[in-house]
Amino acid sequence: MRRRTFTALLVGLAAVAALAGPRETRPPMAATPHIYTAKFDTTHSFDVRHYRLALRPAMTSDSLHGRQTIAAVSRTAGLDTVMLHCVRLAVDSVKLDGTAAGYRRPTDSLLVGMGGLASGQPFTLDIFYRAGNFSANGSYSRGYYWYPKGGQTLRTVGYTCSAPQDARKWMPCLDEPWDKADSGCVFEITAPDSFVTAANGVLSDTVRDGDLLTWRWEEASSIATYLMAFHVSRYSFWTDTARTSTGDTVPLLYFVWPQDSAQSCEAFANVPAMMECYTSRFGRYPFGKYAMAAVYPFVFGGMENQDMTTIIRNWIGTSDQYGIAHELSHMWFGDMVTCGTWADIWLNEGFASYCEAVYDEQATGRLPGAYMGQNFSAALSGNALIYPIYDPPMSLIYDFSMEYAKGAWVLHMLRWVMGEAAFWPMMRAYADSFAYGTAVTSDLQRIAEQHHGQGLDWFFDQWLRRPGHPRYTTVIYHRTAPDSNACRFTVKHWPSSGELYSMPVNMACSSAAGRKDTVVWLEAALSGPFHLETASPIIWARFDPDNWVLKSHNDSIPRMRAAVPGPCQISLVWNSFTADPAPPHGYIAYRGLAAGGPFARINGGIVPDTSYLDTGLVPGVRYYYTVAAVSGQDTCFQTRSSSSMSAIPTGVAGGPEEAAGPRVLWLSPTGANPSREAVRLEYHLPSAGRTRLAIYNLSGQLVRTVVDGFRTAGPQAAVWNGRDGAGRKAASGGYLAVLEWGGQRRTVRVNRVF
């Protein structure tokens, strides 16, 4: 049993703080600044090394007072001006290395005079600022959010949400994903001592000043500004531990409102298992802790602030395991490895979305294609049909259909193309190569090609730089006679937009002997036919059965409808089967007494047109029908049957069929079907007359005559012993029993297994 501890955190930390007393600390500085060429912005003139924020949220309103200390290094000779992002913040003063500095406030920025610093020269900026009235910026994209207690907001709460470019709205900073602060950040947050504060990093100290408490959180790893965050509320707090197979012990911290404490234990119980899933795949957990802080309201479900995810409170009540897994996986992909530009946002969101399927695969044992189909079908619609997922419009960088759903499919398909043995080492190598830094799409492609051993331009170009997806229509035939151990696929292919896609696609069939697969490369508008042979009768044949490829797919079968044109009759009509480039030879109709069958063939020969009249039926009985198309190239092959349709034939109320039994001709096998024993066939004759009951193979050849002569009216029975007219044992497979009487015919299918 895993131990969970509810902690009166405030009491313990306040005691430590009381012993320590107030103190002043100085921001950590990079001892030896390193100089390198900017990867994404070669004109940028300085690098931020560290952020230190001293913040005082009012907690009675959304006002915020702050001091931002930025440790940075010049990257150009004669650095004269530093530009920082600064939106709707009132700047009171700026100091450069402890001395007052001149500054200007053009729209949405802060320009600080530097006096001509040398290349490689470190410097420190102290910026004293104020903010408030964030709600005037609308309900979304404020940067800092404050809500009083009320409704589902169980306690007054203040928190930040900085993605993608909202850190600049609550702190002056260089708010770009490619400029991570190499030495991390420090939060010193002062609030009334009834509040608990959470932020990036580990809690290093608290300092009391009367009824105020300052919490110091230190993040040692490099961090992007959009991943910096803090939360303040009257939280309960509990801890857990994840012990991974990599030998690490990861502290887990959960900040929830007291009313949610017990339920949060259930909601977060699987986090250690998720942690193990991802460490086994991607390597060691990259930070000193993992925390979740619940808030309400929240515009997102979760936000992956570095080592501390913000989640909407509803996730505790609904126990949203896959949302929790999604945000945890961001610690590797998004936080440890950060997308270098917003054009590459799919490297964050697509990766985390696919990690949901990775966790589901471990938790349930099912293949990931099942999760993909159930949860990411949005990739087939919406903006994913209009824009490529690489370099989307800025307003769409968090579009679900593009960056989440289709982004996840890109990784899923890359796994299919590369194979298990290359894909997982590639993922770990990608994480290792860009750990605590940034990466762009070309970096991923380069690592993938190194592990795949082949170029992948064709893959990345069509899936990342084009909108849409391929559309496939398949025609799949099973062999039906003299046995059923073969199938044939033909594939039509066209794109939802643009040019055709090139992809390897799997085709498979299953029999009692097991499953047989073949992978074919589809890049033409029409491909096939492709054949599969098995040692036993085929149970099913499917196109991409494990759902590896993002696609629209139609497995073509005839479409049928049923009607009642007159007493004891049902009329069947179906659409002409035009999906196959070769026109079908005809059709076979089947009848049963249940929607799921079993079904028996009712037409003797192959029906050449698209209708069939089934007569002599028992009034009031519901009959179910399906129809299959017969290949025009080989009449031993037919499609799988259509969806079943049903109808109930009428009769004449009070007529002779009620007094003397049904005056209809019918035939039905009894017992198991297929059968290893003799086949018993029951039939009913409306009146006495010459009767013939014979067995045919599915090609229409006579196998044996079972009944041929005069029979009396009423119920009858006959037995076929499974042998032909010469006494030889018939082969295993399907056969047709045909009853002829009074110019009428009834046909049922029987199956023999020897």
PAGU-48619 format. One record per residue (C-alpha): x, y, z; residue in one letter. Coordinates in steps of 0.02 Angstrom, whole numbers, plus 50000, padded with zeros to 5 digits. Layout:
<recs>
XYZA/...
</recs>
This chain:
<recs>
500005000050000M/500665016849950R/500745029150094R/499865045850075R/500075059250206T/498915073850232F/500045087550297T/499705103050398A/501065110750292L/500815128450352L/501075124150535V/502705114950504G/503435127950388L/502885142350498A/503815134450643A/505395133150538V/505175151150481A/504945157450659A/506595149850709L/507485157050559A/506755174550572G/506685187350430P/508135187850312R/508645195050144E/509335184350006T/510195189549845R/509745182449674P/510885168549614P/511995173749469M/512805163449333A/514615161849386A/515275158449211T/514105164449074P/514205154548914H/514095162448743I/513295153948593Y/512425158248432T/510555159848454A/509685145348372K/508115154348318F/508485172948327D/510245177348273T/509905195848299T/509485194348484H/510705204248587S/510665195848759F/510265179548849D/509275178249009V/510135166949134R/508975168049284H/507355175949345Y/506995180349525R/505255186549566L/504755194549731A/502855195549723L/501495201749838R/499735197249777P/498405206949875A/497205191849881M/495775204049914T/495835209849733S/496845205749577D/498165218849615S/499965212849613L/501595221149666H/503225214049605G/505085215549590R/505835206349443Q/507695203049449T/508435196949285I/510205190249274A/510775190349093A/512305191448980V/512645202648831S/512845193748665R/513415208648563T/514755221848574A/514145238848632G/512465232948697L/511505249148712D/509695244048742T/508795228848811V/507005225648757M/505845216048874L/504025211348849H/502935221048970C/501055222248940V/499925233649046R/501145233949191L/501555250049284A/503455251249297V/504025261949444D/505905260749424S/507305250549346V/509065247349409K/510545241049308L/511805232149419D/511085241349570G/511095258749491T/509565267949427A/509385265749239A/508415275249108G/506975266449023Y/505555269448900R/503835261448884R/503315259248704P/501745248848680T/501875231648761D/503735232848795S/505045239948911L/506655247148838L/508095249048962V/509655259148924G/511235248548948M/512635260848911G/513575249948787G/514005233248871L/515375222248800A/514975205448721S/514955192148856G/514725204748996Q/513465199149129P/512205211449200F/510745212049320T/509125221549298L/507955225349444D/506225230749388I/504955236949515F/503185236049447Y/501335235449489R/499835227449404A/497965225949430G/496255225849348N/496775210649247F/494945206449213S/494845221849102A/495835211348979N/494405199148963G/494085181949037S/495475174148934Y/497285179048908S/497525189049067R/499135181249130G/498625182949313Y/496915177149374Y/496095181049541W/494395174949599Y/493515177249767P/492685162749855K/491005157949780G/490165143649688G/491425130649631Q/492815142549683T/492875135049857L/494245146849919R/494915163549859T/496265159649732V/497585168749630G/498595159849496Y/499525162949333T/499295155149163C/500665161049046S/500495150548888A/500825154948755P/501295173348774Q/500485179348935D/501965179249054A/502285196948991R/500605202049064K/501105198549244W/503005200749243M/504285209949134P/505275196549041C/505955190548876L/504395180748835D/504985169048696E/505045149948704P/506795149148630W/507615159648767D/507535148448920K/508305155149080A/509775143049091D/509935144049281S/508075143149319G/507065154849428C/506595159149607V/504885164349672F/504745173849836E/502875175849863I/502205185450012T/500395182750064A/499355182350224P/499875167250327D/498175158750303S/498635155750121F/499725142150046V/500835146149897T/501445134349761A/502675138149621A/504005130549509N/505435121649595G/505655115449772V/505175124749930L/506795130750010S/506175142150149D/504785152650224T/505025169250313V/503725176650430R/503395195250452D/501935197450570G/500415189450490D/501265188450320L/502245173550260L/503495173550117T/503715157050026W/505325154149929R/505255141649785W/506835138149686E/506875130249513E/508645125049469A/508315118949292S/508205129849137S/506465136549110I/505475145948979A/504415160649037T/502785152848978Y/503115138349099L/503375149549251M/501895149949369A/501285152149547F/499685148549643H/499025155949805V/497485149549897S/496925141550060R/497475124450002Y/497575107850088S/499165099050043F/499655080950033W/501145071349966T/501535054849884D/503105047049811T/503445039249642A/504835026249643R/505365022349466T/506335008149386S/507695020749346T/508085021049532G/507355038249564D/506205043849704T/505115058149644V/504135068649772P/502325071449721L/501435086749792L/499575090149776Y/498765106949815F/496875105249828V/495465113549922W/495015104850086P/493325098750021Q/494225089349880D/495595081349985S/494865063850001A/494265062849821Q/495945069049758S/496765053449833C/495765042849710E/496005054849564A/497905055549586F/498195037549639A/498885032349469N/500165046149452V/501605034749511P/501115021849380A/501065035449247M/502765041349304M/503465023749286E/502675021949113C/503535037649050Y/505215035149137T/505325017649062S/505025024848889R/505885041948893F/507155041549033G/507285048649207R/506035061349271Y/506895077949236P/506465088949386F/506555089249576G/504695086849606K/503025084949520Y/501545094749585A/499745098249537M/498735113049596A/496855113549570A/495955129749528V/494245135649471Y/493785143049353P/495085138649223F/495005141149035V/495995125149003F/495845107849077G/497685107949126G/499255118149096M/500985110549107E/501935123449207N/503675116449236Q/503635103149374D/501945109949433M/500375107549329T/498835118249348T/497235108049332I/495425112949334I/494575107149494R/493315096749392N/494685084149351W/494665078549532I/492805074849527G/492855066249358T/494525057749392S/495165062649220D/496605050249210Q/497085054149032Y/497105072849062G/498255069749210I/499355058149104A/499415071148965H/500055084849081E/501325073549166L/502095068549000S/502375086948962H/503745086749093M/504795077948960W/504035085448803F/503655103848824G/504595107448986D/506245097848982M/506255099048791V/505355115048743T/504765118948568C/505975131548494G/504635141848408T/502745142248411W/502795135148235A/503365118948320D/502005118448453I/501495101048396W/503115094948475L/502305099348641N/500465095548618E/500565081548491G/501855072448597F/500835074148758A/499245068648669S/500105053148602Y/500765049648776C/498955047348828E/498875032648708A/500565026348772V/499905026248950Y/498265018148895D/499275004548809E/500155000548973Q/498615002449083A/497404992148977T/498514981148869G/497624986148709R/498524992448555L/498675011448543P/497645012348383G/496075009248485A/496395024648592Y/496865034948440M/495255030848350G/494175034348501Q/494985050648556N/495855058948408F/494645057048263S/494535076048264A/496105075548156A/494945070848012L/493965087148019S/493985105348068G/495545115848046N/496595100348016A/495815100147842L/496305118147811I/498015121147889Y/499585110747910P/500055107248091I/501795114548066Y/501795133548083D/499935136148113P/499165153448128P/499565160148301M/497715160248345S/497655141448312L/499205135048401I/498085126448529Y/496825120048402D/496345102448454F/496075095148281S/497785100948221M/499095101648359E/498375088948480Y/497425076048377A/498405076248214K/500025079548308G/499725063448406A/499355054048245W/501015059848170V/501965051348312L/500845036048302H/501175034248116M/503035037648138L/503065023048260R/502225012248127W/503445017647991V/505005015648098M/504485000148195G/504574996948382E/506434992948385A/506915010048313A/505515021348373F/505725020048561W/507615022448561P/507315037348446M/506115045048570M/507345043148712R/508765049948604A/507695065048558Y/507345068448743A/509185066248788D/509855076748644S/508835092248686F/508605090148873A/508385106848963Y/508485115748796G/507395118548645T/507045108848487A/506195111748320V/505385099548199T/506955097448095S/507855091548253D/506585077748278L/506705072748095Q/508595071848104R/508555060448258I/507195049648179A/508195047448018E/509735042548116Q/508785028448201H/507745023548050H/509245022847934G/508255030847793Q/507685048147743G/506005053847808L/505695069547705D/504225060847622W/503425057547792F/503685074447875F/503255084447720D/501565076347690Q/500995074847870W/501675091047944L/501725103347800R/500105098747714R/498325099247781P/497155084647769G/497355065847760H/497135051347639P/495445043647600R/495335025247560Y/493925014547492T/494234995847502T/493394981247417V/493764965347513I/493224948347446Y/493284931547535H/493434915547440R/491844905547470T/492074889547368A/492734876347365P/493504882647527D/493664899347615S/495514901647648N/495894916547536A/495424934847523C/495774949047403R/495944967847432F/495754982047307T/496054999947368V/495495016547295K/496455031447363H/496205050147355W/496705064347471P/495565075847568S/496575090147492S/498115091647383G/499105077047315E/499065058447355L/499895051747513Y/501245038547516S/501065026547662M/501365008447707P/499705000847759V/499354983947836N/498074971447774M/497654956347879A/496514941447892C/496154929648033S/495774911148037S/495834896848162A/497674895148116A/498014912948173G/498194930048095R/499104933747934K/499704951247888D/500444959347735T/501074977347722V/500854986047555V/501425003347500W/499975013847441L/500345029147335E/499295026747178A/497465031247153A/497055012747129L/498054998447205S/497834979747203G/497154967147202P/498184960447347F/497954942247397H/498114933647565L/498034914747588E/497774905647752T/497804887447805A/496044888047878S/494394896347832P/494464915147852I/493514922847997I/493824940947950W/494874951547831A/495254969847871R/496164985047805F/497344993047933D/496554982648073P/497644990448210D/497255008348156N/499035014348124W/498615026847986V/497615042947999L/496305040847864K/494515041247810S/494045023347765H/492535015347686N/492494996347677D/491274994447533S/489824982447547I/488114982447463P/486754993047544R/485044984847559M/483254988947607R/481754977547636A/479894980047604A/478284969747613V/477424970347441P/476084957247480G/475534943047594P/476924930947643C/478204940647540Q/479694951847573I/480514961747435S/482384965047446L/483194979147349V/485014984447357W/486144997247277N/487224992147131S/488964988247198F/490075000347104T/491555001547223A/492494987647135D/493324993246972P/492774976446899A/490854975646898P/490164961747010P/489534945446935H/487974946947041G/487334945247219Y/486874932347350I/485474935547475A/485414927847648Y/483994925947774R/483984923147962G/482864924648114L/483994936248215A/484954952148175A/486604943448207G/486154927648112G/486484913848077P/486014917447897F/485634904947760A/485714908047574R/483994909647495I/484354911547309N/484964896247215G/485954904447076G/486824921047085I/485584935447068V/486164945946920P/485164961646963D/484874971547124T/483244964447190S/482514948247254Y/480754942947305L/480694930847451D/479014921947451T/478064908847550G/478524916447718L/477614913847883V/476544929147925P/476994938448084G/478784931848092V/480194944748083R/481494939747953Y/483224947247938Y/484184948647775Y/485914952647714T/486664953047541V/488424950747474A/489174955047304A/490034941447202V/491664945847116S/491574948046929G/493354941546912Q/493104925547009D/491394919747069T/492214910247211C/492464926947299F/491124937647381Q/491114952947493T/490644952247676R/488784953947699S/487874970347713S/487124976547874S/485544966647910S/483824973347871M/482194965747932S/480344964947889A/478794955547946I/477714947747810P/475834949747820T/474474936447801G/472564935447793V/471844936147969A/470674921448004G/471204912947842G/471544894447817P/473364896147870E/472754899448048E/471624884148050A/472734871447966A/474464878347998G/475474889447883P/475134886247699R/476914890847650V/478454881547595L/479944883147710W/481614874647743L/482804876047889S/484334866647955P/484284861748139T/485714859148259G/487464866448248A/487924875548088N/489324872248044P/489204854248099S/490374839248107R/488864827648118E/487524823547991A/486474838647943V/484624837647985R/483504847847871L/481714851547921E/480454857947794Y/478594860947776H/477494857247625L/475864867047605P/475084851747521S/475564834747455A/476594834347297G/478184829747211R/479654835947315T/481514836947283R/482854841447414L/484654842047350A/486364847947410I/487444859147298Y/489154866647321N/489334885447314L/489784884647129S/488064877347094G/488654859447061Q/487554845147124L/488334835647269V/486914823947320R/485024822147305T/484284818747476V/482404818347434V/481614815447264D/479814809447256G/478034811747320F/477814818547497R/476264822147601T/475794839447666A/476464846247829G/478124845547922P/479484834347855Q/481314830647893A/482804823647799A/484624820247842V/486184823247737W/487624812647797N/488964823747723G/489374812547575R/489154815047388D/488144804347268G/489584791847251A/489734789847440G/491334800147456R/491534811947604K/491234829947547A/492564843047581A/492394855047727S/491544871347681G/489884879047636G/488474870347541Y/486724874847483L/485194864447526A/483854867647393V/482034862347418L/480894862047262E/479014859547269W/477554865247164G/478644876747059G/479334885347214Q/481104884547283R/481874887547453R/483754888047486T/484754887947647V/486624887247676R/487394873147778V/489194871847831N/490174855747856R/491804853447951V/492704836647939F/
</recs>
